[in-house]
Amino acid sequence: MSPAAGGIVVAGHICLDIIPSMQGGGSAQGLSEMLVPGKLVEVGSALLSTGGAVSNTGLALHRLGFPVTLMGKVGDDPFGRLVLDLLKGHGDGLADGMIVASGESSSYSVVLSPPGVDRVFLHCTGANDTFAADDMPAGSLAGAKLFHFGYPPLMARMYADGGAELERLLSKVKEQGLTVSLDMARPDPASPAGRADWPAILARVLPWVDIFLPSFEEILFMLRPDRYRELAKRHGADDLLICADGPLLDSLSEQLLGMGAAVVGLKLGARGFYLRTTADPERLRRIGLCAPDGNRLADWLDRELLAPCYRVEAVGTTGAGDCTIAGFLGGLAQGLPIEEALLGAVGVGACSVERADAVSGVRSWREVRERIGAGWQQSEDVPSLPGWERASGFGIWEHKRALG
């Protein structure tokens, strides 16, 4: 199925999440006592949902009201059929762009989450590991204007051979004139993905990427592994955002722009969303069908901005980064000013955390913008930003170096 005219294709990682309801536990020792060979552990009914970038970012864009095509890869097994059925439940045609591989198994995770205990994940990578450029059917991008690919570190073929297949995939899309967006995931440092040469992979693929949207932790791990290990040892791997400040964000984004990206966005969790754009007008013009028009090109050129999060009662943060990406890509696809696209990103991300799952909190694009326009209060929790100032009228911080 070809995308609707001006549509967005969201491709990459997708899986089935199986989350049994569990009672008891309460301690790590309790969990270890449950997982004893030969022991029967009674659990309750299971929650079944789709996860991964295709599901989270794609369904968020759908809920916002944008025409979207989902392009993940599943096997022709019962789990694969269940993934397709769950996607179809969100809207007619949403599963039509999915790739079904004969004889392959679908990716799934069993999430063990007793009350009061950190979750344990049993994960099968499945068909994600074999996703390749040739899996995209001929004509599958016709009519689309933006292609977003998510989580290559969780897809073995994408990081094997120095990222050769990822480069082939993205270059194939870019040669069709689309704007290309790329998201990452943080791999287990001890896994093959964690041991991959990510600086070399990024140097290879970023010339084909217009919009690069990793999290701060992911890109710190990939570009500065020694610094990552040092800070993780000092603060813990889950608390690295306290180390994100203006100079470090500037340094990381400068390196990524130098590798070839035109726009770099770094997700900072509850501390906001950082954005840096190229100073090269020709590179900005070459971002494809979502390139700012002549009147707005200058507004997107050589900008360094940070949007604080909006205040909400957080219920769950699953998929919040993916939904933030959906908001930014939606604003970009509509040709909005950079400030409005940035605020739309953190607005959609904030809506998503008001529900426990990834996407059911996401409202329509009109409702998100109305909520922002009505004076939605922003958080004061932002990184240390020496040399920055609060831009008037938008509630966004901007680096003075980039101000005219």
Buried (B, 14 or more C-beta within 10 A) or exposed (E): EBBBEBBBBBBBBBBBBBBBEBEBBEEEEBBEEBEEEEEEEEEEEEEBBBBBBBBBBBBBBBBBBBBBBBBBBBBBBEBBBBBBEBBBEBEEBBBBBBBBBEEBBBBBBBBBBBEEBEEBEEEBBBBBBBBBBEBBEEEBBEBBBBBBBBBBBBBBBBBBEBBBBBBBBBBBBBEEEBBBBBBBBBBEBEEEBBEBEBBEBBBBBBBBBBBBBBBBBBBBBBBBBEBBEEBBEEEEBEEBBEBBEBEBBBEBBEBBBEBBBBBBBBBBBBBBBBBBBBEEEEBBEBBBBBBBEEEBEEEBBBBBBBBBBBEBEBEBBBBBBBBBBBBBBBBBBBBBBBBBBBBBBBBBBBBBBBBEBBBBBBBEBEBBBEBBEEEBEBBEBBBEBEEBEBBEEBBBBBBEEBEE
